[in-house]
Amino acid sequence: MEAEDRPAPDAAAPVRSVPPDWAALRRAADAAAARAYAPYSGLRVGAAGLCEDGQTVVGANVENASFGLTLCAECSLVSAAVTGGHGRLLAVTVSAGDGAPLAPCGRCRQLLYEHGGPRLLIDGGTGTAPQALADLLPGAFDAEALATRRQENAP
Ligand code: THU
């Protein structure tokens, strides 16, 4: 595995001292939600995230006639962060375009954990403190747990 492909341990992730501009992230998520492809559910979802390089990435849900193949907005967001080389996610907001943040689904909490770790901040909405992802996904199974268990179970 190349060094840049290896999952970064969260302890090594730099902590940005500048607080995220949640209003700007919400605007970006709303704009992404407007570009969603959601003809089946009718729920247009957008996501915006601040990355450790200071860039903002966005994503929107992309549905499919075979419902199970639907991509959540957070999937697109993670894909944009990785393919753009923007580093780990520091703060994320998910929006259905109605002004209130949408709680990331269980699968997306796991996806976000891989690329933001337990300290990734998830928008709680105006007047509500953001939540750390560790509080939304306690006891997460992560790269470290995988490595440990593989060693333990090695023949
Ligand atoms: N959806 C997301 O994009 N993110 C979530 O965290 C929850 C659900 C999308 C998937 C589907 O296109 C629609 O919302 C209805 O479930």
Boltz pocket constraint, residues with backbone or C-beta under 6 A from the ligand:
constraints:
  - pocket:
      binder: B
      contacts: [[A, 37], [A, 38], [A, 41], [A, 43], [A, 45], [A, 60], [A, 61], [A, 62], [A, 63], [A, 70], [A, 71], [A, 72], [A, 73], [A, 74], [A, 94], [A, 102], [A, 103], [A, 104], [A, 105], [A, 108]]
      max_distance: 6.0
